[in-house]
Amino acid sequence: AGAIRRMTRQAAEAAGGEIGTLPILAEHESEQRIALLLVTADRGLAGAFNSQIIRAGIRAAQEYEEQGKEVIFWATGRRGVSSLTFRGRDPKGAFTGFTDRPAYANAREVAEDLMANYIDDNVDKVEIFYNGYVSPLVQEVRRETLLPLQQATILEGTERETEGAE
């Protein structure tokens, strides 16, 4: 999640005041297709770590669908991919096998897929759900907008939309 946020922030900084001129930074006219990225683990031995993210993502999807919007899922980690598939919400992007030792290259692969779908008008908005570290026993689910950049909560630094642990 941190690497994906850094890449988006770097793109914005490189564009300077020219945010609307690069395809990745252009805001779409409508927000009918919403991409939700769930960042989960490959293993399930972490208590509510994965289930909280999945529940928050499913809740957000239901809210968007009640507004008449289409939701398209992406997921990292076997837990997110299998949970979405089990619920009949097959992720368009499924990235597994690296969550024990995630690298920048893994985040780049996920980000490139999401950015390509944004540029190609397959999605109009991209949100990410992940666990933020509070303490060894407490993580909180965080929900941030990645694209469009004008709405990106990652650029605001400390402002985050946070959901309490269940």
N, C-alpha and C positions, 0 to 999 in steps of 0.2 A: 504494500500500500504506500509506504514511504517513497519507494523508488518511482512509482507511477505518479505520485504527487510532485516529486522533484522534476520529472520530465515535463509535466504540464506547466509547472512554474517557469522552467527554463525556456520553454517555447514562448510563453507570454513575455518574458524579459527580453528575449531576442527580437520579438516583434516591436517592442517599444510602444509607441503611440499608434502603430499601424495594425491594431488588432483585427480590424475588418478585412484586411487585404490578403491574408493567408487563408487557404481553405480550411485548415484545421482550427482556425480561430474565428471563422465566420459564424454568426448566430443564424440559426434556421428561422424561417418565417413562422412555423408552427412547432409545437412540441407534441406530436401525436404518437411517436414511437420512442419509448423510453428504454434505454439499456440499463440493466441493473447488474453490477459485478459483485458477486459474493466471494470474499476472500476467506476460504476455510482451509483446513488441514487435510492431509492424506489419511491420517489416522484419527480414530475416535476415542482415544484414551484420555481426553482432556475435559471430561465433564461437560459442562454446558458451553464450552468454547465454540463449538461448531453450531450447535442447535440454536443459540441465541442469534447468530448471524442469519441463519436460514429463516427463522421465524420473522426477524425484522425485514428481510427481503421479501418474503411472501406477503407480509402485511402491507408493505409499500406497493407491491404489485397489485394487490386487491384494491387499494385506494386509487391507484391510477386507472385501473380497469373500470371502477365505478364512475370515473370521470369520462369514460369512453376512449381511453388511450390504450394503445397496444404496448405490451411489455415484452421485452426480449432479454433473456438471462444470459450471462456469462458467469463462469465459476472457476475458481482455482481450488485444487484439492479434491481428492476422491470423495470426501464427505459431502461437499457442496454439490458436486456433479451427481452423485448417486441419490441424494435426497431430492434434488430437483426432478431427476428422471422418475423416481418413485412417485412423485406427486403429479406426474404427467406434464411437467414443464421442462422439457428437454432443453438444456442450454445450447445456444448457438455456438458459444466458445467454451471449450472444456480444456483446462490446463492442469495436468496432474503429474505427480512423480518428483516434485522438487521442493515441497513445502518443508521437509526436514532441514534443508540447506538452500534456501532461496538465494538466487544471485540476481544481479542487475539485469543480466541477459534474459532471465525468466520474466521479470517485470516488463522489460522492453517488448518481449513477444506479445504479452497480453495487451500492453498499451498500443502497440502498432495495429493489432487486430481491431481494437475499439476505435482508434483514430481513423483507420481505413473505412470502417462502417459509418462513422460520422461524416467523413468527407464525401463518401458515395451516397449520402442521404438515406442510408438504411436505418439510421437512428437519428433522433433530434436532440437527445439529451442523454448524458451518461452519469450515473451515480455509482458510488462504490460503498460497500458495507464491509467493515472489518472490525476486529477487536483492538481497542486501544489499551495499552498497558497502564494500569493504575498501581498494582502491587503484585507480588507473586500469587496471591489468591484472588485478585480482583482484576477483571478486564471489563471494559464497557464497550458496547457496540457503538460504532461511529458510522455516521452516514454523511457522505460529502458529495457534492456535485463536482464532477471533473470537467464536463463539457455541457453547454457552451461556456467558454472561458469567462464571459461577462458575468455569469452566475456562479462561477467556481468558488466554492467556499475555501478551497485550498489556498487561494491567493490572499485571503483575509487573515491568514496566520492563526490567530487563536480562536476565531469564531468557528464553532462546529455545531452541527445538529447532532445531538446525542440522545440515545435511548437508554434508559436504565436497564440494568440486568434483571432478568426474570427468575 
